[in-house]
């Protein structure tokens, strides 16, 4: 249930896209707790104002996120995938690589969210958005490896798998990816979140594109 009382005229923070925006309470109705709804007028700079109705518990969470000052904190797994795909496309453009983007190239349970097809390489990407601090489960990389190995049955190295997460990557997972590359499997892990510098992700993408199997 909501842990805060909302009054008409009160300034609040409201989820919008990958962040939160300011708004003003114009009305409150419903019972206390989860059923309470808050009518809020929002308007970003340069935009006309808009009135929306938001559950009070959502405003509670947005207020806490705003207090944390974490860019992109209001994020769902789907929004993370969208933001990551757009960022990867921008990186490929900056590297002057021709590519074609394919969203969800395989069924959702196969561990691939987006693929980038270039003249020399196909990079399949799994985006893993977590609320916990560290990504340490080998199962995510194992699943991606299965897809890469199945698609690149000849072991030509024409396919690279990239696992990207907003969480800290555990040393164990980094070592697992390194061992896979030593065995000729182009698997990579990187951390990225909206608002982060893109240096690590750019370096990882560049390596995934240029990886060659040692014969």
TIBADO-880180 format. One line per 2 residues: their letters; for each residue y, z, x of C-alpha. Coordinates in steps of 0.02 Angstrom, whole numbers, plus 50000, padded with zeros to 5 digits. Layout:
! residues N
a = Y:Z:X; ... .
END
This chain:
! residues 215
xx = 50000:50000:50000; 50182:49977:50052 .
xx = 50251:50113:50164; 50433:50071:50130 .
xx = 50553:50071:49981; 50655:49913:49952 .
xx = 50825:49919:49866; 50937:49780:49800 .
xx = 51058:49722:49934; 50949:49784:50076 .
xx = 50928:49669:50226; 50747:49630:50268 .
xx = 50643:49519:50382; 50538:49384:50299 .
xx = 50391:49281:50371; 50436:49097:50392 .
xx = 50337:48976:50499; 50296:49053:50668 .
xx = 50429:49188:50660; 50525:49300:50541 .
xx = 50698:49266:50468; 50829:49381:50390 .
xx = 50846:49399:50202; 50927:49506:50069 .
xx = 50834:49594:49928; 50888:49536:49756 .
xx = 50759:49623:49651; 50600:49726:49649 .
xx = 50468:49728:49514; 50288:49780:49484 .
xx = 50205:49944:49520; 50200:50040:49681 .
xx = 50085:49989:49822; 50002:49820:49839 .
xx = 50062:49755:49669; 50246:49781:49710 .
xx = 50342:49616:49728; 50511:49593:49810 .
xx = 50632:49452:49769; 50723:49400:49928 .
xx = 50862:49275:49961; 50843:49191:50131 .
xx = 50946:49059:50219; 50937:49003:50399 .
xx = 51096:48947:50486; 51145:48774:50424 .
xx = 51027:48784:50275; 51055:48819:50091 .
xx = 50995:48989:50033; 50826:49003:49948 .
xx = 50755:49139:49836; 50572:49184:49857 .
xx = 50456:49322:49796; 50358:49416:49928 .
xx = 50231:49557:49913; 50307:49718:49980 .
xx = 50163:49742:50103; 50207:49574:50184 .
xx = 50385:49633:50213; 50315:49793:50288 .
xx = 50219:49692:50416; 50365:49576:50452 .
xx = 50478:49725:50482; 50357:49797:50609 .
xx = 50341:49628:50697; 50529:49611:50706 .
xx = 50541:49783:50784; 50413:49729:50916 .
xx = 50525:49583:50969; 50373:49474:51003 .
xx = 50410:49286:50987; 50287:49201:50872 .
xx = 50211:49367:50818; 50200:49312:50636 .
xx = 50058:49194:50668; 49896:49146:50586 .
xx = 49750:49058:50668; 49796:48896:50580 .
xx = 49977:48905:50635; 49920:48942:50812 .
xx = 49811:48786:50812; 49956:48682:50748 .
xx = 50077:48749:50877; 49952:48727:51018 .
xx = 49911:48547:50970; 50096:48504:50968 .
xx = 50123:48587:51137; 49974:48498:51216 .
xx = 50041:48331:51151; 50209:48370:51230 .
xx = 50125:48414:51395; 50027:48252:51399 .
xx = 50187:48156:51364; 50274:48247:51508 .
xx = 50128:48199:51622; 50152:48018:51565 .
xx = 49974:48007:51501; 49932:47887:51360 .
xx = 49831:47975:51227; 49771:47976:51048 .
xx = 49758:48141:50956; 49615:48179:50836 .
xx = 49622:48338:50731; 49456:48426:50701 .
xx = 49349:48286:50775; 49188:48380:50732 .
xx = 49137:48500:50591; 49232:48667:50596 .
xx = 49080:48766:50654; 49061:48660:50812 .
xx = 49199:48748:50907; 49323:48604:50926 .
xx = 49493:48602:50839; 49576:48449:50916 .
xx = 49536:48312:51041; 49650:48210:51152 .
xx = 49579:48040:51200; 49653:47962:51357 .
xx = 49601:47804:51451; 49505:47907:51579 .
xx = 49456:48067:51492; 49426:48150:51324 .
xx = 49488:48329:51315; 49416:48432:51172 .
xx = 49508:48592:51132; 49461:48753:51045 .
xx = 49607:48865:50996; 49561:49047:50981 .
xx = 49693:49159:50902; 49651:49344:50916 .
xx = 49735:49504:50862; 49649:49603:50999 .
xx = 49719:49607:51176; 49581:49522:51276 .
xx = 49464:49374:51249; 49301:49416:51337 .
xx = 49160:49345:51232; 49059:49212:51322 .
xx = 49000:49144:51154; 49163:49047:51131 .
xx = 49143:48954:51295; 48956:48933:51266 .
xx = 48990:48846:51101; 49119:48731:51179 .
xx = 48999:48695:51324; 48863:48644:51202 .
xx = 48977:48516:51122; 49036:48448:51290 .
xx = 48858:48433:51356; 48797:48350:51197 .
xx = 48939:48225:51193; 48928:48188:51380 .
xx = 48739:48176:51392; 48746:48070:51550 .
xx = 48848:48202:51641; 48982:48078:51690 .
xx = 49122:48205:51679; 49217:48096:51555 .
xx = 49233:48244:51436; 49326:48407:51471 .
xx = 49322:48563:51363; 49476:48673:51352 .
xx = 49476:48846:51272; 49652:48913:51241 .
xx = 49691:49086:51174; 49842:49194:51141 .
xx = 49747:49344:51210; 49724:49394:51391 .
xx = 49577:49300:51469; 49448:49417:51543 .
xx = 49395:49390:51726; 49216:49370:51662 .
xx = 49265:49221:51554; 49364:49142:51697 .
xx = 49211:49161:51810; 49099:49084:51678 .
xx = 49211:48929:51669; 49214:48916:51859 .
xx = 49025:48924:51869; 49013:48787:51738 .
xx = 49126:48674:51840; 49023:48708:51996 .
xx = 48875:48642:51897; 48970:48484:51848 .
xx = 49031:48541:51676; 49219:48522:51651 .
xx = 49260:48683:51559; 49429:48769:51568 .
xx = 49510:48925:51496; 49696:48960:51479 .
xx = 49810:49085:51395; 49958:49023:51293 .
xx = 50063:49088:51149; 50221:49019:51067 .
xx = 50370:49070:51171; 50269:49084:51333 .
xx = 50309:48979:51487; 50196:48826:51488 .
xx = 50161:48822:51675; 49983:48889:51667 .
xx = 49938:48775:51522; 50014:48622:51609 .
xx = 49913:48658:51767; 49753:48681:51668 .
xx = 49778:48520:51570; 49812:48425:51731 .
xx = 49651:48491:51808; 49550:48452:51652 .
xx = 49614:48272:51657; 49574:48245:51842 .
xx = 49408:48338:51856; 49272:48234:51938 .
xx = 49088:48271:51949; 49026:48293:52127 .
x = 48882:48174:52160 .
END
